[in-house]
Amino acid sequence: MSEEKIIDLLGIGNAITDILVKVDYQFIEKMNLNIGAMQLTNYDTINETINLFKDQIVSAGGSVANTISMVANLGNKCAFVGRRKNDNQGKLFSESMSASNIILPNSEVEVGEPSSTCLVMITPNGERTMLTYLGASKNLSMNDIDLSLIEKSKIVYLEGYLFDLPEAKRLFYSLADKQEELGFEFALSLSDPFCVTRHKEDFLKLLDKKVKIVFSNQDEIETLFSCSVEKALINSSNKILINISTLGEKGSIVCANGNLIKKDSFSVEVKDTTGAGDSFAAGFFHGYINNLSLDKCAEVGNFCASETVKVIGARPDVNMKELLSKNNILKN
């Protein structure tokens, strides 16, 4: 290939501002939401609900964006494509990503809907339930993608949440078909069990195009393949080269060439599960980019997830690279 691979990981996803609040179980029930899942809503509802809370933590978010942020902070070269408006939340998102030296090839747009917002409601058990207004993200299309940048990337990572957007769905299939031509590895997160339910046939159709790496949690992969997590991982070996499922406090399982690699989790006190899967993916990618064994990649992923659930929010304010070295998981 003529193009030099100067970007380790390029992510394509929703550019979202997270607003984190603590709630009781009754609030989730009253809102008619499913605990642990994400539900889409409109601009008025998201703002009315946000205004019910005085104590809020605001940060840049979005599943793939969270992963990209941590991968960059671990010392890898990253880029992110996500549509946002030139408003306060759009600027907050861009500033947060730029602070981690992440390349943002597409800038904020001047017209259209406001930037995306996600209200993350944390129940006493640390589980997060999300109410999301997609806003500007809904207009993400192939026009936002710089194919010359894709060609310079080793891995292109997309989030399943984008399947809720018809134009973005076409983008998935188009990029999957360009893997060989542009010489990148295609990676995907299933994102959410209800998202998988909504678009099951489309996910399966995409996997037939030979996705290199797929991340899921147990609910997501069992929903997609309608069987137990281990059977789902093994049965999909002919479609997915490296298939990874996180199991919460039970750790994670990696499946490659029909073989299962199980890794235990790190025992910690869980405050908030927001971003745990995103951080696992970041740790795994860091190991994979640096040619570590799949067993070690999963261990790094488990550790990054464990550090994330110890704090409120998806992006822990710690030096993860230093912690990995200090805990003898990786050498500095």
C-alpha positions as CSV (number, residue, x, y, z in Angstrom):
1,M,0.0,0.0,0.0
2,S,1.3,3.4,-0.9
3,E,-0.2,5.3,2.0
4,E,1.7,5.4,5.3
5,K,-0.4,4.4,8.3
6,I,0.0,7.5,10.5
7,I,-3.2,7.0,12.5
8,D,-3.5,4.0,14.9
9,L,-7.2,4.3,15.4
10,L,-9.9,6.4,13.7
11,G,-13.3,6.4,15.4
12,I,-16.6,7.3,13.8
13,G,-19.5,8.0,16.2
14,N,-21.9,10.3,17.9
15,A,-20.3,13.5,19.2
16,I,-22.2,13.8,22.5
17,T,-22.1,15.9,25.6
18,D,-22.8,13.8,28.6
19,I,-24.7,15.2,31.6
20,L,-24.4,12.8,34.6
21,V,-26.9,12.8,37.5
22,K,-27.8,10.5,40.3
23,V,-31.3,9.1,40.5
24,D,-33.3,6.5,42.5
25,Y,-34.9,3.5,40.9
26,Q,-38.4,5.1,41.1
27,F,-37.3,7.9,38.8
28,I,-36.3,5.4,36.1
29,E,-39.6,3.6,36.5
30,K,-41.5,6.9,36.4
31,M,-39.7,7.8,33.2
32,N,-40.7,4.4,31.8
33,L,-37.0,3.6,30.9
34,N,-35.2,0.3,30.9
35,I,-32.4,0.3,33.5
36,G,-29.0,0.0,31.8
37,A,-30.2,0.9,28.3
38,M,-30.2,3.9,26.1
39,Q,-33.4,5.5,24.8
40,L,-33.7,8.2,22.1
41,T,-35.7,11.3,22.8
42,N,-36.4,14.8,21.4
43,Y,-34.9,18.2,22.2
44,D,-37.7,19.4,24.5
45,T,-37.8,16.2,26.6
46,I,-34.1,16.0,27.1
47,N,-33.9,19.7,28.3
48,E,-37.0,19.4,30.5
49,T,-35.6,16.3,32.2
50,I,-32.1,17.8,32.6
51,N,-33.7,20.9,34.3
52,L,-35.1,18.6,37.0
53,F,-31.5,18.2,38.4
54,K,-29.4,20.7,40.2
55,D,-26.3,18.6,40.7
56,Q,-24.9,17.7,37.3
57,I,-21.5,16.6,36.0
58,V,-20.9,17.7,32.4
59,S,-18.3,16.1,30.1
60,A,-17.6,15.2,26.5
61,G,-19.0,11.8,25.7
62,G,-20.2,9.3,23.1
63,S,-19.2,5.7,23.1
64,V,-16.6,5.6,20.4
65,A,-15.4,9.1,21.4
66,N,-14.8,7.9,25.0
67,T,-12.7,5.0,23.6
68,I,-10.7,7.2,21.3
69,S,-10.0,9.6,24.1
70,M,-8.5,6.9,26.3
71,V,-6.6,5.3,23.5
72,A,-5.0,8.7,22.7
73,N,-4.2,9.3,26.3
74,L,-2.4,5.9,26.4
75,G,0.0,7.3,23.8
76,N,-1.5,6.2,20.5
77,K,-2.3,8.5,17.5
78,C,-6.0,8.8,17.0
79,A,-8.7,10.7,15.0
80,F,-12.4,11.1,15.4
81,V,-15.2,11.9,13.0
82,G,-18.5,13.0,14.6
83,R,-21.0,15.7,13.5
84,R,-21.7,18.6,15.9
85,K,-22.9,22.2,15.7
86,N,-21.0,25.3,16.5
87,D,-22.8,25.8,19.9
88,N,-21.6,25.5,23.5
89,Q,-21.9,21.7,23.6
90,G,-20.3,21.2,20.2
91,K,-17.3,23.4,21.3
92,L,-17.0,21.6,24.6
93,F,-16.8,18.3,22.8
94,S,-14.2,19.6,20.3
95,E,-12.0,21.2,23.0
96,S,-12.1,18.0,25.1
97,M,-10.9,15.8,22.2
98,S,-8.3,18.3,20.9
99,A,-6.8,18.4,24.5
100,S,-5.9,14.8,24.0
101,N,-4.2,15.6,20.6
102,I,-7.0,13.8,18.7
103,I,-7.3,14.8,15.0
104,L,-10.8,16.1,14.3
105,P,-11.1,16.2,10.4
106,N,-14.6,17.7,10.3
107,S,-15.3,20.9,12.2
108,E,-18.6,22.2,13.8
109,V,-21.4,23.1,11.4
110,E,-23.1,26.5,11.5
111,V,-26.7,25.4,10.7
112,G,-29.1,22.6,11.6
113,E,-30.0,21.0,14.9
114,P,-28.1,21.6,18.2
115,S,-25.2,19.3,19.2
116,S,-26.1,15.9,20.7
117,T,-26.8,15.5,24.4
118,C,-27.0,12.5,26.6
119,L,-28.5,12.5,30.1
120,V,-26.8,9.7,32.1
121,M,-28.9,8.7,35.1
122,I,-26.9,6.7,37.7
123,T,-28.9,4.5,40.1
124,P,-27.6,3.4,43.5
125,N,-26.1,0.2,42.1
126,G,-23.9,2.2,39.8
127,E,-25.8,1.2,36.6
128,R,-26.3,4.0,34.1
129,T,-29.5,4.5,32.1
130,M,-29.3,7.0,29.2
131,L,-31.7,9.4,27.6
132,T,-30.2,10.7,24.4
133,Y,-31.0,13.5,22.0
134,L,-29.0,12.9,18.8
135,G,-29.5,16.3,17.3
136,A,-26.6,17.2,14.9
137,S,-25.3,13.6,15.0
138,K,-28.3,12.5,12.9
139,N,-26.8,14.1,9.8
140,L,-23.6,12.2,9.8
141,S,-23.0,10.8,6.3
142,M,-20.4,9.7,3.9
143,N,-19.8,13.4,3.1
144,D,-18.2,13.7,6.5
145,I,-15.7,11.0,5.8
146,D,-12.2,11.8,4.4
147,L,-11.2,8.6,2.6
148,S,-7.6,9.8,2.4
149,L,-7.6,9.8,6.2
150,I,-9.2,6.4,6.3
151,E,-6.4,5.1,4.1
152,K,-3.8,6.4,6.5
153,S,-5.5,4.6,9.5
154,K,-4.7,1.1,10.8
155,I,-8.1,0.6,12.4
156,V,-11.5,2.2,11.8
157,Y,-13.9,1.8,14.7
158,L,-17.7,2.5,14.5
159,E,-20.4,2.4,17.2
160,G,-23.6,0.4,16.8
161,Y,-25.6,3.3,18.0
162,L,-25.1,4.8,14.6
163,F,-27.5,2.2,13.2
164,D,-30.3,4.4,14.4
165,L,-29.4,6.8,11.6
166,P,-30.3,5.6,8.1
167,E,-27.5,7.5,6.3
168,A,-24.9,6.3,8.8
169,K,-26.0,2.7,8.3
170,R,-25.2,3.1,4.6
171,L,-21.8,4.5,5.7
172,F,-21.1,1.3,7.6
173,Y,-21.7,-0.9,4.6
174,S,-19.7,1.4,2.3
175,L,-16.7,1.4,4.6
176,A,-16.9,-2.4,5.2
177,D,-16.6,-2.8,1.4
178,K,-13.5,-0.6,1.3
179,Q,-11.4,-2.5,3.9
180,E,-9.3,-4.3,1.3
181,E,-9.0,-1.3,-1.1
182,L,-8.0,1.2,1.6
183,G,-6.1,-1.3,3.8
184,F,-7.6,-0.8,7.2
185,E,-9.1,-3.2,9.8
186,F,-12.8,-2.7,10.5
187,A,-13.9,-2.7,14.2
188,L,-17.4,-2.4,15.6
189,S,-19.1,-2.0,19.0
190,L,-22.7,-3.4,19.3
191,S,-23.4,-0.6,21.8
192,D,-26.7,-1.6,23.4
193,P,-29.0,-4.6,23.5
194,F,-32.1,-2.6,22.5
195,C,-30.1,-1.1,19.6
196,V,-29.3,-4.7,18.5
197,T,-33.0,-5.6,18.8
198,R,-34.0,-2.7,16.6
199,H,-31.4,-3.5,13.9
200,K,-30.6,-7.2,14.3
201,E,-30.8,-8.1,10.6
202,D,-28.7,-5.1,9.6
203,F,-26.0,-6.0,12.2
204,L,-25.9,-9.6,10.9
205,K,-25.7,-8.3,7.3
206,L,-22.8,-6.2,8.2
207,L,-21.0,-9.1,9.9
208,D,-21.2,-11.0,6.7
209,K,-18.8,-8.5,5.3
210,K,-16.1,-9.9,7.6
211,V,-15.6,-7.4,10.5
212,K,-12.2,-7.8,12.0
213,I,-13.0,-6.9,15.7
214,V,-16.3,-6.8,17.5
215,F,-16.9,-5.5,21.0
216,S,-20.1,-6.4,22.9
217,N,-21.4,-7.1,26.4
218,Q,-23.1,-10.3,27.3
219,D,-26.7,-9.0,26.7
220,E,-25.8,-7.5,23.3
221,I,-24.2,-10.6,21.8
222,E,-26.8,-13.0,23.2
223,T,-29.5,-10.7,21.7
224,L,-27.8,-10.7,18.3
225,F,-27.2,-14.5,18.1
226,S,-30.1,-15.7,20.3
227,C,-27.9,-18.1,22.3
228,S,-25.5,-18.1,25.2
229,V,-22.5,-15.8,25.1
230,E,-19.9,-18.6,24.6
231,K,-21.9,-20.3,21.9
232,A,-22.5,-16.9,20.2
233,L,-18.8,-16.1,20.2
234,I,-17.8,-19.5,18.8
235,N,-20.6,-19.7,16.2
236,S,-19.7,-16.3,14.8
237,S,-16.0,-17.2,14.3
238,N,-16.5,-17.5,10.6
239,K,-17.8,-13.9,10.4
240,I,-15.7,-12.1,13.0
241,L,-11.9,-12.6,13.4
242,I,-11.7,-11.3,17.0
243,N,-14.9,-11.3,18.9
244,I,-14.9,-9.9,22.5
245,S,-17.6,-9.8,25.1
246,T,-17.4,-8.2,28.5
247,L,-19.2,-9.9,31.4
248,G,-19.2,-7.2,34.1
249,E,-17.7,-8.4,37.4
250,K,-16.9,-11.7,35.7
251,G,-14.4,-10.1,33.4
252,S,-14.3,-10.8,29.6
253,I,-14.1,-13.4,26.9
254,V,-12.1,-13.2,23.7
255,C,-12.8,-15.5,20.8
256,A,-10.3,-15.9,18.0
257,N,-10.0,-18.9,15.6
258,G,-12.8,-20.6,17.5
259,N,-10.8,-20.5,20.7
260,L,-12.0,-18.8,23.9
261,I,-9.7,-16.7,26.2
262,K,-11.3,-15.9,29.5
263,K,-9.9,-13.1,31.7
264,D,-11.1,-12.3,35.3
265,S,-12.0,-8.8,36.2
266,F,-10.2,-6.6,38.8
267,S,-12.2,-6.4,42.0
268,V,-13.2,-2.8,42.8
269,E,-16.1,-0.9,44.3
270,V,-18.4,0.2,41.5
271,K,-19.7,3.8,41.6
272,D,-20.8,4.2,38.0
273,T,-20.7,1.8,35.1
274,T,-20.8,4.7,32.5
275,G,-18.1,4.1,29.9
276,A,-16.9,0.8,31.3
277,G,-17.3,-1.0,28.0
278,D,-15.7,2.0,26.2
279,S,-12.7,1.9,28.5
280,F,-12.4,-1.9,28.0
281,A,-12.3,-1.3,24.3
282,A,-9.7,1.4,24.7
283,G,-7.4,-0.9,26.8
284,F,-7.9,-3.8,24.3
285,F,-7.1,-1.5,21.3
286,H,-4.0,-0.2,23.1
287,G,-2.7,-3.7,23.5
288,Y,-3.7,-4.7,20.0
289,I,-2.1,-1.6,18.4
290,N,1.1,-2.4,20.2
291,N,1.2,-6.1,19.1
292,L,0.5,-7.6,22.5
293,S,-1.1,-11.1,22.9
294,L,-5.0,-11.2,22.9
295,D,-4.8,-12.5,26.5
296,K,-2.8,-9.4,27.5
297,C,-5.1,-7.1,25.4
298,A,-8.1,-8.4,27.5
299,E,-6.2,-7.9,30.7
300,V,-5.4,-4.3,29.8
301,G,-9.1,-3.8,28.8
302,N,-10.3,-5.2,32.1
303,F,-8.0,-3.0,34.1
304,C,-9.1,0.2,32.2
305,A,-12.8,-0.7,32.8
306,S,-12.2,-1.3,36.5
307,E,-10.6,2.1,36.9
308,T,-13.5,3.7,35.1
309,V,-16.3,2.2,37.2
310,K,-14.5,3.5,40.4
311,V,-15.5,7.1,39.5
312,I,-18.5,9.1,38.2
313,G,-18.3,9.5,34.4
314,A,-16.9,7.8,31.4
315,R,-13.5,9.4,31.4
316,P,-11.5,8.9,34.6
317,D,-9.1,11.8,35.4
318,V,-6.1,9.5,35.9
319,N,-2.9,8.7,34.1
320,M,-4.0,5.2,32.9
321,K,-0.6,4.5,31.3
322,E,1.1,5.1,34.6
323,L,-1.4,3.0,36.5
324,L,-0.9,0.1,34.1
325,S,2.8,0.3,34.7
326,K,2.4,0.7,38.5
327,N,0.2,-2.4,38.7
328,N,2.7,-4.4,36.6
329,I,0.3,-4.9,33.7
330,L,2.3,-3.0,31.2
331,K,5.9,-1.7,31.2
332,N,6.2,2.0,30.9
